[in-house]
């Protein structure tokens, strides 16, 4: 299938993703279509600037070096603490050295290092400065202002609960639109620590992954604004300007608390993976007892592929690859993106064409799943208990909006990058 046909397919997908959100709108006639068009235009602009302009693309190449340096530094720490299990040379001969790459102690231990480093950069006011600069751009172009505008931009670097925590005093008086925007953006992106983990995990699948994942997160800001506006077009009251909180008292406090936060995330990732992989295995054993379909046993992945393959096709993926891509989208939505990325790694570099592989990486990059939705509701409700009813009421809209936002950014990168 030629590139022009796939581009037209993806362009159709962009229109259909917008249409899919409209039945959930509080008032379709209130939608400001120039804002929708500007939000789509900004996604194209961000993607083109970061991936197609040589000066910017080369300058962002340092992100690959940063990830490599973080990985090497983390390996020094894990080797010292865990010995050969953490990456040190083993005291015996190995027939298959790749089997010693222990996932928990080598691949995702970097979460703790990145969490501590992020806390230090926050205390030194470097991250707030960068976030304010990005937020200013979207304020001037898409009208996103106040605490919600700052928090959704912060999602590029921190997680879906940590970002709202930066504007905690203002959540109680946010409008429903601002709450929906906060939730949608939180699930449409991933935290900076996970960005580094996935860049390391998928390094052999696609080059320049840090730049790609950063581009996807930045594109998700206007995409989240777009879908939040479509669903609540009449509720745009701004909460006014805000100064983000300063949670740390010193550099050492930032290091220790950032490390502790990273430890919690690391342990949570390990526990979630153990439980979810076990549950998937149990479900597949149960589903496997059903009659075979088309000569093959049923599985959770096959069923997810049938359900989500149309969404994958609308991203500009050939139908011959849409079933497998849809399966990954289903795993991401029903379980989480980590399991979906692990499945993508297991498929190997030849499972998809280069274009499809990049589109899938963009589509999977986000916290849009049912478990994250629950985490987000409980986390934000703990900061503003009086908004629990609104959070519950907006939950499914935010999940849908975040899913469609990821699909739209994936469709756009296919058009721009190839």
N, C-alpha and C positions, 0 to 999 in steps of 0.2 A: 504494500500500500504506500503511495507516494506521500511526501510531506505535506503538500497542499491539501489533500483530502483529510489528513489527520488534523491539520490546522482548522479546517472548516468544521470538522467534527467537534473540536475543542471549543470553537466559537459558539456553536450550537449549545454545547454544554454550559457555557457561561450564562447564556440566556435562560436555560432550563433551571439552573441552580437558583437564579433569582426568582423564577416562577414558582419553584418548590417552596420558597419561603413565604410567598404571598398569602396562602390560605391561613397562615398563622399570624397575619398582621392584625393589629387592633383596628385599623381603618385604612384600607387600601387607597382610598382617595386622598389620604393625607400624606402619601409617600412623595417626597421631593425628588423627582427623577433626575434633575441636574446633579444632586448630591450623589445619587447612585452611580451615574456616569462618571463623575469625578473620582469616586472611590475605585471604580474599575480602572480608570485611566492611571491612577496613582500606582496600582499594582503593576500595570505594564511598565510604567516609568521606573519604578524601583528595580524591577527585574532586569530591565534593559540596562540601566545605569550600572548595576552591580555585576552583571554577567557579560555585557557586550561592549562596554567602554574600556579599552585596554588600560588606561591610566588608573581607573578605579579598581579594575579587576586585579592588576598587578599589585596595587597598594594593599589590597585585602589579602594578598597571598601570605602576609605575615601571620594570619590566623592559623594557617597550616603549621607554621613554625611554632606558634604558641602551643597548639595542641600537642605537637611532637615533644616540646620541652616539658609540658605538664605530664605527659605520659612517662617520659624518661625519669623525671623527678619522682613521680609516684612509685615507679618501679624500684627506685633506690630505697624508698621507705618500706614498701611491702617486702622487699628482699631481706632487709634488716630484721623486720618484725616476724615474718612468716617463713624465712629461709627459702628453700628451693620451691616450696608451694607458692611463695609470693614472687618468684621470678629469679631467685639466685641459682647459680649453677648447681645441679643435683650431685650428690655424693656417689652416684652409681651410673652405669651406662644405660642409655635409653634406646629402645628400638623405635619408638614413635614419639619424638620430642614434643609434637603439637598437642599430645594428650596431657602434657603437664601445664598447659596454659589454663590455670584454674580461674574460672570466670569471676567468682566472688572476691578472690584475693588479688587478682591482677587487673582485670578489665574494668570493673565498676568501683574499685577502691578509689579511683580518681575523683569520685563524687566528694569525698571528704576534703581533698586538697582544693578543689575548685570552690567549694562552699566557704572554706576559710579565707581563700584569696579574695572572693567576692565581698566578704564582710570587711576585709581590710580596705579594699578599694572604695567601699561605701563610706567607711569612717574617714578616709582621706578625701572624701567629697569628689572623687573622680567619677564614679558611677552616677551620682545625682546630676553632675554637670552634663554628662553625655545624654542622660535620659531627658533632662530639661530641653536640651537642644533638639532632640528628635521630636519631643512633644510640641515644641514651638512650631515646627514645620507643619504638623497636622492640625494644630490650632488655626494657623493662618490659611490652610487650604481646605480643611473639612470641618472647621468650626468646633473641634473637640477641645474642651477647655476644662479647667478646674482639676479636682482630685482624680476624677475618672480618667481624664486625659493623661495625667502623669502616671497613674497606676497601669493603664493598658500598655503604655510605652515601657514601663519597668518590666513587664512580662517578657520582654525580649531577653532579659538578663536573669530574672528571678522567677520563682514558681508561682502557681496560681493562687496560693494562699499567702505567700510572702509579699506579693505585690499589693494586695489590699491592706496588708498590715502596715505598709508605709503611709497610708492615708486613713488609718483607723479612726481618728476623731471625726472624720467627715462622712463616714459611711451611713450613719443614722439619718442624715438629712439629704442623701442622694435621691434623685428622682428614680422612678422605676426604669426609665431608659438607661440612666447611668449605671444602675445595678446590672441590667441585662448586658450592657456593653462590657462591664467589668468581668462578668461571668463568661461571656462569649470569648473575649480575648484571652482569658486565662486558660480556656480549653483549646483554643486554636493554636497556641504556641507551646513550646517546651521551655523548661528552666535552662539557664546557662550551663549548669553542671551536667544536665542530661545531653545538652548539645555536644559537649566534649566527649561524653561516653559514646554517643551514637557515631560521632566522627571517627572515633577510634575503632568502634565495632565494624563500621562499614567502609573502612579505608581501602580495602581490597576490592570493594564493589564499585566504587566511584571515586575519582580523584577530586581534590579541592572541596571535600565535604563541609568543612567549617564555613567556608564562604556560602555554600549552597544553603545550609541550615540557617545561617544568619539572614540571608536573603529571604528565605521562607518566612521567618519570624517577622521581619520588617514588612513584608507584603501582607501579613496577617492583620496588621493594625488597620489599614483601610478596609480590608475584607470584613473584619469584625464590626467596624463602624457601619458598613453597608448593610449587613444583615440585622444588626440591632435596630437600625433606622427603619428598615422594612417592617419589622415586627412591631415596633412601637414608634410610629412616625409622629405622634402628637404629644410626646412627652420628653421634651429636650431641655427642661429647666437646668441651668448650670448651678453648681454648688459654689462657684466663685473660686478665686485663686487659693492656692495652698502651698505650704512649705512642708516637705516630707519630714517625717520623724527621724531622729538620730538615735538608733537603738543601742549604740556602743559608746563607751566612755573613754576608751583608749585603744591603741593598736593591739596591745596584748589581749584586752577584753574582746576585741573583734576576732582575733585568732582563735581564742578558746571557745567563744560562743559559736563562731562560724564552724569550727571543727565539730562541736557537739551537735549542731543542726545537721551537718553533713553526715555524722554517724547515724543519726535517726533516719535520715533518708536512705543511707546505705543498707541499714538493717531492714527498713521497710521494703526496699526493692527486693532484697534476698527473700524475705518472707512471702511477699506477694508472688514472686516467680515460682517458689516451691509450691504454694497452694494452688495457683492458677494452672500451672502445668499438670499438677496431679488431678485437678478437677476436669481439665480438658481430656486427659487420658481416661478418666472414669466415664465422662459423657460419651466419648468415642466408643468405649467398650459397650455401653448401653445402646447407642445408636447403631452399632455394628450388628446387633441382633436382629434389626429390621431387615426386610427383604432388600436384596441388592437392586440398584437402579442403574440401567444402561450398562450392565455387566460389571459394576464395581460396587463395593460396600459403601454405605453412607458414612459420612463423618461430619463433624462440626465445620471443618474447613470447606468441604464440598457444598454444604447447605449455605454457608456464608457467601461462597462464590456465586451461587445462583442468585442470591438476593441482591448483592452489591455489584455484580458485574455490569449492569446498565450504568451505574454511576461511574465505574471505571472507564467504560467505553466513551462516555461523555467528556472525559478528560483528554481524549485524543489518543486512547490506547486501542490498537487493533483488536478486533473481536477474538482473534486467535489467542491473545494474551489476557483478555479482559476477565476470564473466569478465574485465573490464578491471582490477578491483581485484586479482583473483587473479594477473593478469599482472604487476602491480607487486610483489606479494608474492614471486613467483617470481624476478623480477630481483633483488630485495633478498637473497634467500636464496642464489641461485646465484652472483651477482656481488657487489653491495654496495648499501647503502641510498642512497648518493650518486647512483648511476645511476638508481635507482628514483625518487628525488625529482626528478631532472632530467627523467625521462619524464613525471612528474606535471605539472611546469611546462609541458612541451611540449603536453600534452593541453589546456591552457587551463582557465579557471575554470568553464566550462560542461560539462565532461566528466562531472562527478558532481553529485549533489544536495549541498546544504550538509552534511547529516548524513553521507553517505557520504564526502565529502571529509575531514571531521574524523576519522572512523574510520580512513580510509586513512593519514592523517598520523600517527596514533598507532601503527598497525600497522607502519609503515615505520621508526619512530624506534627504532633499536637496531642494534648491530653483529653481529646474528645471521646470519652467513654463513660459508661455508667458508674464505674467505681470512682473516677475522678469527679464526676458530678456530685456524688455523695460527700466526698472529701471537701469539695469547695463549699457546699451548703453548710456543713458543720463548721468549717473553719471560719467563714465570714459571719455566720450566725453567732459564733462565740465572741466576735468583736462587736457586733451590733444585734443583740437578741431581739430587739423590737422589729427588725426587718426579716425575721425568720419566715413569716407568712409570704412576703414578697419573693424571697429567695426560692421557696418551694414552688410558688406559682410560676416563676420564670425559668425553672430548672430545665424542662424539656425544650423550651424555646432556645435556651443558651446552648444546649447540646446539639440541637439541629443546626443552629447558626454556626457553631464552631466546626461542625462536620462539613457543611456547605462551604465555609470559608477555606478550609483545607483543600477541598475538591477544586474550588475556583483557582486558588494559587497554583495548584498542580496543573490545571488546564493551561494557565497562562505561561508557566515556565516551559511547557512543551512547545508553545507557539514561538516564544522569544528565543529560547536556547538552541533550537534546531531549524 
